[in-house]
Amino acid sequence: DRGGETSSDGYVPTVPAETALRVLRRFCLYDSTSREDLATLCITRYNRYGEAAALLLKLLNNEEGGEFMSPNGTTRHELWLRFADVCIENPREARVAGGDFD
C-alpha cells in the first residue's frame, strides 16, 4: 500500500466520486459533526449543490438538539450565508433541501 502516493509511472490512485460520497455519507451517520465537511466537499469538489443545501439546512435546523457547535469554527451566520449562496446560485438543485425558490 502506497497510501495515495504517486508511483514511478505517474499513476495516482483515485476513488470514483460516487464511492467517496457514499463513504462520507455513511461516516456522517456515525459522526454527525462531519456534515459540514461533507457539505463543503459537495460544493467544492463534486458539484452536488442539492445535497449540500440539504446538509447545510440540517446543520442550521440543528436536528440533534443542543447548542450549535461547528468543529471547523464556522459560525451559524457563516453557514446561513453559505446556504444562501448555494440556493441563489443553484435554485433547481437546492430544491432538494425543501425550499421553493420560485
MDTraj code that builds the backbone (N, CA, C; nanometers):
import mdtraj as md
import numpy as np

residues = "ASP ARG GLY GLY GLU THR SER SER ASP GLY TYR VAL PRO THR VAL PRO ALA GLU THR ALA LEU ARG VAL LEU ARG ARG PHE CYS LEU TYR ASP SER THR SER ARG GLU ASP LEU ALA THR LEU CYS ILE THR ARG TYR ASN ARG TYR GLY GLU ALA ALA ALA LEU LEU LEU LYS LEU LEU ASN ASN GLU GLU GLY GLY GLU PHE MET SER PRO ASN GLY THR THR ARG HIS GLU LEU TRP LEU ARG PHE ALA ASP VAL CYS ILE GLU ASN PRO ARG GLU ALA ARG VAL ALA GLY GLY ASP PHE ASP".split()
xyz = np.array([
    [0.0840, -0.1196, 0.0000],
    [0.0000, 0.0000, 0.0000],
    [0.0874, 0.1244, 0.0000],
    [0.0646, 0.2118, -0.0956],
    [0.1444, 0.3335, -0.1058],
    [0.0781, 0.4519, -0.0350],
    [-0.0412, 0.4333, 0.0157],
    [-0.1089, 0.5405, 0.0879],
    [-0.1424, 0.6615, 0.0025],
    [-0.1741, 0.6422, -0.1267],
    [-0.2140, 0.7525, -0.2121],
    [-0.0982, 0.8236, -0.2794],
    [0.0232, 0.7732, -0.2634],
    [0.1387, 0.8359, -0.3263],
    [0.1399, 0.8072, -0.4759],
    [0.2091, 0.8915, -0.5505],
    [0.2249, 0.8724, -0.6941],
    [0.3331, 0.7681, -0.7181],
    [0.3062, 0.6745, -0.8084],
    [0.4057, 0.5733, -0.8408],
    [0.5050, 0.6294, -0.9420],
    [0.6065, 0.5508, -0.9740],
    [0.7105, 0.5969, -1.0664],
    [0.6563, 0.6240, -1.2068],
    [0.5447, 0.5607, -1.2435],
    [0.4888, 0.5836, -1.3767],
    [0.3872, 0.6984, -1.3794],
    [0.3712, 0.7707, -1.2668],
    [0.2833, 0.8862, -1.2619],
    [0.1394, 0.8551, -1.2258],
    [0.1079, 0.7280, -1.1988],
    [-0.0292, 0.6888, -1.1658],
    [-0.0639, 0.7347, -1.0248],
    [-0.1743, 0.8042, -1.0114],
    [-0.2252, 0.8448, -0.8813],
    [-0.3572, 0.7725, -0.8612],
    [-0.3654, 0.6851, -0.7597],
    [-0.4908, 0.6130, -0.7394],
    [-0.6030, 0.7101, -0.7002],
    [-0.7193, 0.6891, -0.7591],
    [-0.8335, 0.7747, -0.7290],
    [-0.9523, 0.6887, -0.6913],
    [-1.0451, 0.7508, -0.6250],
    [-1.1692, 0.6851, -0.5866],
    [-1.2800, 0.7537, -0.6655],
    [-1.3679, 0.6783, -0.7294],
    [-1.4792, 0.7412, -0.8016],
    [-1.5609, 0.8310, -0.7084],
    [-1.6122, 0.9397, -0.7622],
    [-1.6851, 1.0386, -0.6827],
    [-1.8007, 0.9758, -0.6055],
    [-1.8777, 0.8905, -0.6710],
    [-1.9935, 0.8311, -0.6035],
    [-1.9505, 0.7434, -0.4860],
    [-1.8416, 0.6707, -0.5005],
    [-1.7902, 0.5872, -0.3912],
    [-1.7458, 0.6745, -0.2746],
    [-1.6730, 0.7805, -0.3050],
    [-1.6271, 0.8710, -0.1994],
    [-1.7456, 0.9325, -0.1247],
    [-1.8481, 0.9746, -0.1988],
    [-1.9658, 1.0335, -0.1348],
    [-2.0400, 0.9323, -0.0482],
    [-2.0504, 0.8090, -0.0945],
    [-2.1177, 0.7063, -0.0148],
    [-2.0449, 0.6804, 0.1157],
    [-1.9122, 0.6755, 0.1090],
    [-1.8330, 0.6544, 0.2303],
    [-1.8505, 0.7723, 0.3256],
    [-1.8458, 0.8939, 0.2721],
    [-1.8609, 1.0121, 0.3567],
    [-2.0014, 1.0209, 0.4167],
    [-2.1032, 0.9871, 0.3384],
    [-2.2406, 0.9870, 0.3917],
    [-2.2544, 0.8868, 0.5055],
    [-2.1970, 0.7701, 0.4850],
    [-2.2029, 0.6669, 0.5888],
    [-2.1315, 0.7143, 0.7150],
    [-2.0173, 0.7786, 0.6975],
    [-1.9426, 0.8297, 0.8122],
    [-2.0223, 0.9362, 0.8866],
    [-2.0986, 1.0173, 0.8127],
    [-2.1811, 1.1206, 0.8761],
    [-2.2903, 1.0599, 0.9637],
    [-2.3337, 0.9388, 0.9316],
    [-2.4306, 0.8708, 1.0176],
    [-2.3672, 0.8372, 1.1517],
    [-2.2392, 0.8073, 1.1487],
    [-2.1646, 0.7741, 1.2702],
    [-2.1222, 0.8997, 1.3457],
    [-2.0758, 0.9989, 1.2734],
    [-2.0231, 1.1217, 1.3328],
    [-2.0884, 1.2416, 1.2640],
    [-2.1945, 1.2932, 1.3219],
    [-2.2720, 1.3990, 1.2577],
    [-2.1950, 1.5308, 1.2479],
    [-2.0847, 1.5449, 1.3198],
    [-2.0075, 1.6682, 1.3091],
    [-1.9382, 1.6800, 1.1738],
    [-1.9367, 1.5723, 1.0972],
    [-1.8726, 1.5730, 0.9653],
    [-1.9642, 1.6252, 0.8553],
    [-2.0874, 1.6568, 0.8883],
    [-2.1813, 1.7060, 0.7858],
    [-2.1324, 1.8336, 0.7199],
    [-2.0735, 1.9205, 0.7987],
    [-2.0229, 2.0457, 0.7427],
    [-1.9132, 2.0188, 0.6400],
    [-1.8240, 1.9261, 0.6710],
    [-1.7174, 1.8900, 0.5771],
    [-1.7741, 1.8271, 0.4508],
    [-1.8739, 1.7399, 0.4669],
    [-1.9371, 1.6772, 0.3511],
    [-2.0056, 1.7825, 0.2642],
    [-2.0737, 1.8777, 0.3275],
    [-2.1395, 1.9849, 0.2517],
    [-2.0367, 2.0656, 0.1730],
    [-1.9249, 2.0950, 0.2346],
    [-1.8193, 2.1699, 0.1665],
    [-1.7655, 2.0921, 0.0477],
    [-1.7433, 1.9626, 0.0647],
    [-1.6962, 1.8798, -0.0468],
    [-1.7998, 1.8716, -0.1583],
    [-1.9273, 1.8617, -0.1202],
    [-2.0336, 1.8574, -0.2220],
    [-2.0332, 1.9843, -0.3069],
    [-2.0010, 2.0972, -0.2458],
    [-1.9988, 2.2245, -0.3180],
    [-1.8712, 2.2383, -0.3996],
    [-1.7575, 2.2155, -0.3365],
    [-1.6293, 2.2493, -0.3995],
    [-1.5758, 2.1436, -0.4937],
    [-1.6011, 2.0172, -0.4660],
    [-1.5387, 1.9121, -0.5459],
    [-1.6371, 1.8360, -0.6340],
    [-1.7575, 1.8069, -0.5813],
    [-1.8475, 1.7156, -0.6507],
    [-1.9661, 1.7829, -0.7191],
    [-1.9827, 1.9131, -0.7040],
    [-2.0938, 1.9870, -0.7657],
    [-2.2299, 1.9260, -0.7333],
    [-2.2470, 1.8850, -0.6106],
    [-2.3742, 1.8291, -0.5618],
    [-2.4425, 1.9347, -0.4750],
    [-2.4934, 2.0361, -0.5394],
    [-2.5457, 2.1513, -0.4680],
    [-2.6729, 2.1214, -0.3900],
    [-2.7581, 2.0353, -0.4429],
    [-2.8796, 1.9984, -0.3705],
    [-2.8480, 1.9261, -0.2419],
    [-2.7562, 1.8320, -0.2493],
    [-2.7159, 1.7590, -0.1290],
    [-2.6487, 1.8530, -0.0291],
    [-2.5666, 1.9449, -0.0793],
    [-2.5010, 2.0417, 0.0085],
    [-2.6041, 2.1295, 0.0787],
    [-2.7044, 2.1754, 0.0044],
    [-2.8093, 2.2588, 0.0642],
    [-2.8851, 2.1820, 0.1724],
    [-2.9158, 2.0550, 0.1455],
    [-2.9871, 1.9740, 0.2444],
    [-2.9024, 1.9548, 0.3699],
    [-2.7729, 1.9300, 0.3528],
    [-2.6841, 1.9122, 0.4681],
    [-2.6713, 2.0410, 0.5484],
    [-2.6561, 2.1522, 0.4788],
    [-2.6464, 2.2804, 0.5490],
    [-2.7749, 2.3124, 0.6235],
    [-2.8884, 2.2804, 0.5633],
    [-3.0163, 2.3047, 0.6301],
    [-3.0293, 2.2198, 0.7554],
    [-2.9835, 2.0940, 0.7487],
    [-2.9846, 2.0094, 0.8690],
    [-2.8984, 2.0691, 0.9784],
    [-2.7825, 2.1202, 0.9407],
    [-2.6957, 2.1842, 1.0397],
    [-2.7627, 2.3071, 1.1002],
    [-2.8244, 2.3873, 1.0147],
    [-2.8877, 2.5103, 1.0615],
    [-3.0096, 2.4832, 1.1486],
    [-3.0845, 2.3781, 1.1156],
    [-3.2009, 2.3424, 1.1965],
    [-3.1606, 2.2717, 1.3245],
    [-3.0354, 2.2275, 1.3302],
    [-2.9806, 2.1618, 1.4493],
    [-3.0740, 2.0522, 1.4988],
    [-3.0993, 1.9550, 1.4116],
    [-3.1961, 1.8497, 1.4375],
    [-3.1586, 1.7597, 1.5546],
    [-3.0346, 1.7673, 1.5992],
    [-2.9920, 1.6816, 1.7098],
    [-3.0080, 1.7497, 1.8442],
    [-3.0542, 1.8736, 1.8443],
    [-3.0751, 1.9464, 1.9685],
    [-2.9452, 2.0003, 2.0241],
    [-2.9566, 2.0747, 2.1303],
    [-2.8380, 2.1332, 2.1899],
    [-2.7924, 2.2565, 2.1146],
    [-2.6866, 2.3164, 2.1642],
    [-2.6332, 2.4362, 2.1019],
    [-2.5470, 2.3999, 1.9815],
    [-2.5568, 2.4785, 1.8753],
    [-2.4804, 2.4524, 1.7539],
    [-2.3320, 2.4740, 1.7804],
    [-2.2518, 2.3742, 1.7452],
    [-2.1061, 2.3844, 1.7581],
    [-2.0432, 2.3304, 1.6304],
    [-1.9736, 2.4158, 1.5583],
    [-1.9042, 2.3739, 1.4370],
    [-1.7641, 2.3267, 1.4746],
    [-1.7259, 2.2062, 1.4299],
    [-1.5900, 2.1606, 1.4577],
    [-1.4848, 2.2418, 1.3827],
    [-1.5269, 2.3148, 1.2804],
    [-1.4346, 2.3948, 1.1999],
    [-1.4325, 2.5417, 1.2414],
    [-1.5111, 2.5763, 1.3416],
    [-1.5155, 2.7146, 1.3864],
    [-1.6063, 2.8032, 1.3044],
    [-1.6883, 2.7434, 1.2190],
    [-1.7809, 2.8202, 1.1360],
    [-1.8969, 2.8681, 1.2223],
    [-1.9305, 2.9940, 1.2088],
    [-2.0426, 3.0463, 1.2857],
    [-2.1738, 3.0109, 1.2165],
    [-2.2804, 3.0208, 1.2906],
    [-2.4128, 2.9955, 1.2351],
    [-2.4427, 3.0942, 1.1218],
    [-2.4004, 3.2171, 1.1398],
    [-2.4193, 3.3196, 1.0367],
    [-2.3467, 3.2809, 0.9077],
    [-2.2244, 3.2310, 0.9186],
    [-2.1484, 3.1893, 0.8004],
    [-2.2156, 3.0716, 0.7300],
    [-2.2744, 2.9803, 0.8082],
    [-2.3482, 2.8693, 0.7467],
    [-2.4706, 2.9199, 0.6718],
    [-2.5414, 3.0174, 0.7294],
    [-2.6568, 3.0753, 0.6614],
    [-2.6150, 3.1400, 0.5297],
    [-2.5025, 3.2107, 0.5320],
    [-2.4534, 3.2738, 0.4094],
    [-2.4166, 3.1695, 0.3043],
    [-2.3519, 3.0614, 0.3467],
    [-2.3149, 2.9542, 0.2532],
    [-2.4408, 2.8892, 0.1961],
    [-2.5409, 2.8636, 0.2819],
    [-2.6679, 2.8061, 0.2369],
    [-2.7354, 2.8985, 0.1357],
    [-2.7375, 3.0283, 0.1662],
    [-2.7997, 3.1250, 0.0751],
    [-2.7264, 3.1286, -0.0587],
    [-2.5941, 3.1256, -0.0565],
    [-2.5167, 3.1255, -0.1811],
    [-2.5496, 3.0042, -0.2670],
    [-2.5567, 2.8873, -0.2042],
    [-2.5882, 2.7651, -0.2789],
    [-2.7278, 2.7755, -0.3398],
    [-2.8232, 2.8243, -0.2623],
    [-2.9615, 2.8335, -0.3102],
    [-2.9783, 2.9376, -0.4198],
    [-2.9061, 3.0482, -0.4090],
    [-2.9165, 3.1536, -0.5097],
    [-2.8504, 3.1109, -0.6406],
    [-2.7336, 3.0484, -0.6302],
    [-2.6585, 3.0110, -0.7494],
    [-2.7109, 2.8842, -0.8155],
    [-2.7806, 2.7976, -0.7410],
    [-2.8278, 2.6693, -0.7933],
    [-2.9684, 2.6388, -0.7425],
    [-3.0679, 2.7211, -0.7787],
    [-3.2019, 2.7037, -0.7213],
    [-3.2677, 2.5705, -0.7556],
    [-3.2451, 2.5192, -0.8748],
    [-3.3084, 2.3908, -0.9111],
    [-3.2546, 2.2774, -0.8265],
    [-3.1222, 2.2727, -0.8098],
    [-3.0623, 2.1670, -0.7300],
    [-3.0951, 2.1838, -0.5818],
    [-3.1076, 2.3084, -0.5374],
    [-3.1325, 2.3359, -0.3957],
    [-3.2743, 2.2989, -0.3529],
    [-3.3631, 2.2735, -0.4462],
    [-3.5000, 2.2299, -0.4112],
    [-3.4969, 2.1039, -0.3268],
    [-3.3915, 2.0253, -0.3413],
    [-3.3769, 1.9022, -0.2620],
    [-3.3821, 1.9352, -0.1128],
    [-3.3342, 2.0526, -0.0764],
    [-3.3335, 2.0932, 0.0644],
    [-3.4737, 2.1232, 0.1156],
    [-3.5702, 2.1340, 0.0256],
    [-3.7074, 2.1566, 0.0686],
    [-3.7543, 2.2998, 0.0506],
    [-3.6737, 2.3835, -0.0094],
    [-3.7134, 2.5217, -0.0295],
    [-3.7757, 2.5422, -0.1661],
    [-3.8720, 2.6324, -0.1745],
    [-3.9315, 2.6681, -0.3015],
    [-3.8818, 2.8078, -0.3349],
    [-3.8014, 2.8194, -0.4388],
    [-3.7361, 2.9446, -0.4697],
    [-3.7968, 3.0178, -0.5884],
    [-3.9139, 2.9781, -0.6303],
    [-3.9797, 3.0465, -0.7426],
    [-4.0634, 3.1617, -0.6964],
])
top = md.Topology()
chain = top.add_chain()
for i, resn in enumerate(residues, 1):
    res = top.add_residue(resn, chain, resSeq=i)
    for name in ("N", "CA", "C"):
        top.add_atom(name, md.element.get_by_symbol(name[0]), res)
traj = md.Trajectory(xyz[None], top)
